[in-house]
Amino acid sequence: MTTHLVCGKLRLPLERPLLMGIVNVTPDSFTDGGRHFDQAQAVAHARRLLEEGADILDIGGESSRPGAQSVSIEEELRRVLPVIEALAGDGIPLSVDTLKPEVMRRAVAAGASIINDIAALRSPGALAVAADSNAAVCLMHMQGEPGTMQADPQYRDVVIEVRDFLARRVATAQAAGIAPERIIVDPGFGFGKRLAHNLALLRELAQFAGLGACVLAGLSRKSMLGEITGRNVGLRETASVAAALLAVRNGARILRVHDVAATKDALAVWSAVEGTE
């Protein structure tokens, strides 16, 4: 696994886990849809996450929750570009959460330095846009597409299948000229997976570090935690922090989270006990 992540002109050490704060500029995201839909609200929320200790901000203008419908390129750009432009001067790595090549291109031009793609750069033209940029890329596994992915996901061996998929996408990205230091892999918790699949991936997360790329875990407030605890989405902070710590123990170096302050505090205790700080 690489020791640092290159995001445009920024170089992020990976000695400790990095916190990627979630900024949903959408009316229908599963946990906070509509709360930060206004540009000013989204920017204010982003800056709160920075104050809480976020290392990266992930800005998305299209919900990828189960059952979500796609939005047009124009609408997605209208949502995310003003937020990226407002934050671009803050010196923080900005990630654009999109699967549309044109949104990737415009977002990078506006100041984003990470492309976070749930389709792992499989959309026509996406790989070329990413390769021609100096942005880092996050390659995620998803079975199906958001509208139907949770209908009936099936695997013979979810860990092997997800790992092999990501290995192929890493090889494709490197062949296109994207250096290993720019590549992140994400097993895609909740994206075409049942609870048993998600738990297996979390248990075996260390296997993904063997792909030679930085591993990202996005477990925050997801339905798998609701299945385990019986709590609705607004009451999953504790479960999210517990899942984040398990992900770090098993090799994750980036945690995509809603609750930055709580996760940061938990990691501080972890580091103190483990002697990693």
Number of C-alpha atoms within 10 A of each C-alpha: 16 18 12 17 20 22 23 17 10 14 13 16 14 16 11 14 21 20 25 28 29 24 28 29 28 23 16 19 19 18 17 18 14 16 17 19 20 15 18 13 16 24 22 15 18 24 17 15 24 20 12 17 19 27 20 24 27 22 30 24 26 26 22 20 19 19 14 17 14 12 12 10 15 10 11 19 20 15 22 28 24 17 25 25 15 14 21 16 9 10 9 17 26 26 31 26 27 24 20 20 22 16 24 27 18 15 27 24 14 18 23 29 27 30 34 26 24 22 19 24 26 15 12 11 12 22 19 16 21 23 18 13 19 19 28 27 32 25 29 24 23 21 19 15 18 20 14 16 19 19 14 11 14 13 14 7 10 17 21 15 13 20 22 14 17 23 19 12 19 25 14 14 23 15 11 14 14 23 17 22 20 23 25 27 28 27 26 21 24 22 23 23 23 18 15 11 20 20 14 13 23 24 15 14 25 17 15 27 20 14 21 16 27 26 30 29 25 22 25 27 25 19 22 21 23 17 11 10 13 12 15 14 16 10 14 20 19 16 19 23 25 16 21 26 18 15 26 22 15 18 23 27 25 25 28 21 27 25 22 24 19 17 25 18 14 15 18 14 11 16 13 10 10 9 8 10 10
